[in-house]
Amino acid sequence: MHFALTQALAAPPDAVAAAYADAAFYEALADAPKLGRPDVLSRERDGDRVHLQVRYRFTGEVNGAVRAVVDPDKLSWVEDSEHDLATRSVTFRMLPDHYPDRLSCSGHYRLDPADGDAGATLRRAEGDVRVHVPLLGGRAERTIVSGLREHLHDEVALVERYLGVRP
């Protein structure tokens, strides 16, 4: 299932890009609903490029469609991302700790000035989620994308607070 999402953040694009490439930012995500505290596994910087690997664990409620495909106690994954700070673009892929044959997710996003306002950012994300389970895959994909949208929506306030633009 393809997804696309645009979000507005009340912070300059370069600051937002730097936050997403900063290991310390992921400590702030401990306040994100439905996810456990992220664990930064690695961060390597080479000039304007940052390679980041962060492990997440889903801690929210799982509906029946997802429960039919996976054990809720095994919903953890590594987000493997490449950040280009010069272009403020990121490519990512999710690497499930369990069930790699059943789930795949990858995509990219850009951080651009919001309609000419250098003090605000539009994050434009696109990607694909695939659940490789006959009959239940589509329903599980819709559930995962819905949860991803909800998480990214909630994450805006965390980014803004991390950057000091929101109390």
Beta strands, then each sheet from edge to edge (+ up, - down):
strand 1: 2-9
strand 2: 39-46
strand 3: 49-57
strand 4: 76-84
strand 5: 89-96
strand 6: 103-114
strand 7: 117-131
sheet 1: 1+ 7- 6+ 5- 4+ 3- 2+
end
